[in-house]
Amino acid sequence: MYIKILIYFILGYVNITVEGFFIERFINTCISKKIFFWNTKRDKSTVFSANIGVKNFKDVAKIAKSCKCKIKLNNKKGLPFLLNRYRKRKFFALSLIGFIAVIIIISNFIWNIEIVGLEDEEIKSEIIELINHEGVSIGKYKNKIDLQNLINKIRIERDDIAWVGMKIKGTNLIMEFVLADKKPEIIDKEDFCNIIATKDGVISKVEAQNGTPVVKEGDTVKKGDILIKGEIEGKYTENRFVHSDGDVYAKVWYKETEKVYYNQIIANQTGNHERKYSININNFQINLFKTLSKFENYDTIRTIKKLKITSNFYLPVEFVINENYEKQNVSISHSKEEAIEIGTELAKSKLNETIQTESEISNIYIHTNETDEYVEVEVIYEVLEQIGTKEKL
């Protein structure tokens, strides 16, 4: 649609207002004759306004007359009328023609790739790398992109993606994804299975509803060991296989180590910051200011804004803002007790993110290793967990 509007801008277009009781018939007749409208507006049920190509005006006027509607020409727009207005300013006219020619040329290429439905930046990077390997990247000629082939390639390569959709709008390649749900293997109740350990631990309790327990309280098990066997020994018959069922609890240990120095240098932001601007034109960078910062130590946050004419008509131009935030090094000292406390809290914070919320922490062990420069704190959580999972025989 944007290309059509651009063509009509080059050829010239007019804005009209049509008034009458048969507006619907007028609109339907124009559509049947494939007359292109845009920027349409309906003020009342009897008033309709829109833009049309200047070459379509006579046909539209005839249709309005046949539908007993009045037509009014509001204004004339587009390149021919603009050139006529500035016919004495040749340089301006030539520059405008050159600009439009450039827009038409660059409209045939992809200048932005938009990914919808993926939040994980790592997966996004892998997808971009995959399509780049297939020859699709920024600056690719649109007519040489086989979307269906690209979709099929992603489906073959990525098991974690359930659905892929692609479309090109303007100079924007839009890729939509739906991730596949990772569902655990469901074992039917009729299937024979064992219950095995999901991690290392020391057994604290076995509750077997079906099958034969092969471990008891106090036994040490490794990940993958059988806990409840899917086989029952018969007194007067041969052994028979069953679907094991039950819960096995074990003590599991999680460990984190943190090293805290007695004397540290940390960087604090002073509150001073500066902005540096640059423009990237198809990877060619133009710096609008000196690139060197006036700060000796600083953090940089980069923001990139792609230039676009409409929501999906991107240009090969990026406006880059680098914000530098000044840092100042500050020396701090900790006593041995403070260092141990800091290391303990840091280790506990990491452990709390690791263990499951329903797990029961039965004991916490803290070990320290002290030197002249630092203290190393080791925190161990002893956790009571259900470690059994079913495995089909």
N, C-alpha and C positions, 0 to 999 in steps of 0.2 A: 504494500500500500504506500509506503514512504517513497518508493521509486516512482510510482504513478504521480504522487503529489509533486515530486521534484521535476518530472517531465512537464506537468501542467504549469509549473512555475516558469520553466524555460519557454514554453509555448504561449503562456499568458492565460489568465483565468479571471472570472468576474464573480462578484458576490451578488446574489439575487434574493428578492423577497417575493413570494407567491401568496396571494390571498384569495380565498374563495371557500365555498361550501363543499367542494369536491376535491379537497387536498389529497385524500387517500388515493383517489383515482389518478390524480396527477402523478403522485409518487410512484404508484404501481406501473403506470404507463412508461415513465422514464426508466424504471428498472428493467422492464421488458425490452426496451430498446437499447439496454446496456449503456446508459448514460451514467457516468461516474460522478457521485456527490461526495463531498467531505465538509467537515466543519458545519454539520447540519444543526439546526435549532428550531424548536417548535414553541413559539411564544404562546399561541392559543391553538385551539383545535382548527381554526380557520386560517392561521398564518404560519408559513414555513419559509425558512431562509437557509441558504447553503452556498457553497462555492462550486462552480462548474467551469470546465474548460471553455475558453472564449469561442472555440469552433463549434461548441454544442449549444451556444446561446440561441441561435435561430431555431433549431429543432425544439428546444425547450419552450421557446415562446409560442410555437405552433401548438405544442401539446397543452400548454396553459390555456390557450384560446379555445381549443376543442373541449377542455374540461370546464369551461366557463369560469376561469380564474384570471385574476389580474396579476401581471408580472412587473416587477420594478427592478431596474438595474441600479444597484447601490454604488459600487465602485469597481474600478478595473485594477488588477494587480498582476504581478509577474514580470519577467525579464523584459519583454518587448516594451511595456509601458514605462518600466524603470529606465530603460535605455533612451526612450523618447524624451523622458523628463530631463535626463542628463546627457543629451546628445552632443552638447558642446564640451562636455568633459570627457574627452576620449580616453584619457589615462584611467579614469575611474571606471569607465565602461569596460575597457579591456581587462582591468584587474578583476572586475566582477565576473566577467566571462571566464577568466582563468581560474578563479576560485571555484566556480560551479563545475568546470571541467575536472578539477582535482577531486571535488566531492563525488562526482560520478565515477571516476576511476577507482577511488579508494572504497567505494561502496561495494565493489566486487570482491573484497577480501574480508577475512575474519580478523577483527581487531580486539575481540574480547571473548573469553571462554568462561561461562557462568555455570557453576556446579550447584545443583539444588538437591537437597535430601541427604547430604553427607555432612556430618559435624566433625568427624575425626580428620584432623589435618594430615595425618600420616596416610590415610586411605586416599584423601584428595590428591596428595603428591604422587602416590602410586598410579592413580588414574591418569593424571596429567602426563606422567612418564610413559604410560602405556600408549596413549593416543599420540604422543610425540614420536614414539617408536614407529607408529603406523603412518607417520608423515603429516599429522594434523597438529598445527601449532599456530600461534599468532602470526598473521601475515599470509596465511594460506589462501589461495584462490578458491572461492566458494564452490565453483562449478566442478572442482576436482576432488571434492569431499564426498565420499560414498558413505552416507550416514548408516545405512542398513549393514554394510560390511563392518563398520566401526562398532555398532551395537552387538553384532554377532561375535566379534573378537573379544569384547569385554565379557560377554556371557560365558565364553569358553574359558577365558583366563581367570575369572573371578567367581569362586563358589560362594562368596559372602554377599553377593548382590543378586537379589531376586528379580528385579525388573530394571530395565534401562530404556529411557526415551530421549530422543534428540531432535532438535529442530533449529533452524537458522532463522533469526529475525534480524533484519537489517544487517549489521556487521557483527552480530552477537551470536555465538554458538551456545545454545542452552542445552545442558545435559542434566536430565533428571534421573535420580536413583532411588530405589527402595532396597534397603538392606534385608538380607535373609535372616530369619530368626534362627538362632542356634539352640535347637531343642535337644535335650538329653535323650539318649536312646531309651525308648519305652519297651520294657520287657513284659510280654503278655503273661497273665497269671497261669496260663497253661504251659508256659515254657519252663524247662528245667534250668535252674541257675544256682550259683554260689553267691555268697556275700563275701566281698574281699575288702581289704583295707585301702582307704584313699590316701593315707599318709603314715609315716612312722609314729610309733607311740608305745605306751605301756597300758595293757588292758586293765580297766577298772571295773567293768560290769558287762555281762553278756545276757541278753534277753532274747532267746530263740523261740519263735512261734512255730517254725517249721524248719526241718533240716537238722543237721548234726553239728553242734558247736565243736570246733577243733582247737579253740583257745580258751584260757581261763584267766581269772583275775591274777595280775602280776606278770603275765607273759609279755615279752617284748616282741613287737611285730614290725615288719617293714611294709612299705607301700606295695600293694599287689598280693600280699599274703592272704590265703583263704581263712576267713573267720568262722563262717557257718557253711558247712558243706551241703550241697544240694543232693544228698544221698542218705538214705536211712537203712540201717542194718536190720534185717528181719530175723526174728528168733527161729521161725520155722520155715521161712521162705528165703529166696535170694534177696540181696540188697536191691532197693528200688530208688530211682531218681525222683526228686521232688523239686518244687519251686521254693527255694529257701526264703524265709521271712524272719525278721527280727531286728533288734537294735543292738549295736556294739559300741560301748563308750570306752574311751581311752584317754590317758594323760598325754598331751602333746605339748612340745616346748617350742616357743618362738624366741628368737634372740636378735637384739639390735645393739650395735656398739657406736659410741660417739666419742670423738676426741676433742677436748676443750683446752685451749692454751691459756695459761695464766695471764700472759700479756698479748693483746690483740690490737690490730689496727683495722678499724671499720670505716666505711665511707658513708657519710651523711650528706644529704642534699642540703644546699645552703638556701634554696628558694630562688636563686638567680637562674634565669634561662634565656635562651635566644632561639630565633628561628632562621633557618637557611632554606632558600627556595631554589628549585631547579626544574627544568622541563626536559622530559625524555621524548624524543621524536623517533619512534621505531628503534629504540635502544641507543640513540645518539643523545648524549646528555649535554644540556646547556645550563651552566650555573649562572643564576641571576645575581648571586652575591659571592664573596670570597668563601671558599669551602672550609678554610681553617677557622677553628673556633677560637674565641678569645679566652676560653676556659682551659686550664691545664688538665683537670680531671673532670669528666662529665659522662653522663649516660645519654644515649640518643634514642628517641622514639621517631620512627619514620612513618609518615602517612602518604599513601599514593592515591591520587584521585584521577581516574581516567576521564578524559574529555569526551563528551558525547553531545550530539545535536538533539536526539530524542532518546527515549528510554532504552531503545535497542540499536541505535545508530551511533556506534562508538567510532572515534577517530584514533589514529595511531599516535596519540599525544597523551602523555601523562604529566600531571602537575605533582611534583614531589615536595613535601614539607618535612624537613629534618628539625626536630626540636631537641636542643641540647640543654640538659639540666646539670648545673655545676655540682660537683661533689667535693667534699673536704674530708681528708683523712683525720680520724680522731683515735688517739691511743686510749685504750681502757685496760684496766687490770682487774683480775679476779683472785680472790683468796682460794685456797684449796677447797674449802667447803662450798663456796659459790660455784666453782667450776664443776664440782660433783653434782650440785643441784641442777645446774644448767644442762649438763650432759644427760642426767637422769630424765629430765622433762622432755628433752629432744628425743631420746630413745623411746620413752613411753608414748609420745605423740605418734611416732612412726608405727609402733606396735599396735596401737589402738586402731589405726587405719587398716592394719593387716588382718587382724582376727575377725571372725564372724560375730555379728551383734548378739546372736543367741548363745554364743559360747560362754562358759563359766570359768572365770579366772580363779584358780584355787590357790596359787602361790606366786609371789613375785620375788625374784632373786636379783640382787645388785652386787656386782663385783667391780672393783676399781684397780687400775694399774697406774701408779703415780711415778712421774719423773720430775726432773728439775724444770722442765719447760711446759709440761702439760699433764693432764689426768685423762686416762682412758676409762670410760664408764661402760660397762656391759650390763644390760638389763635383760633378764630372762623371764618370760611369762610361762607359767605352768597352767595349761588350759585343759578343762574337761570337755571333750567333744565327741559327737557321734561320728565315727570314722568308717562306717560300713556302706558299701554300695553294691548293687546287684550286677552280676556278670553272667551272661548266658553260657550254658554248657555247650 
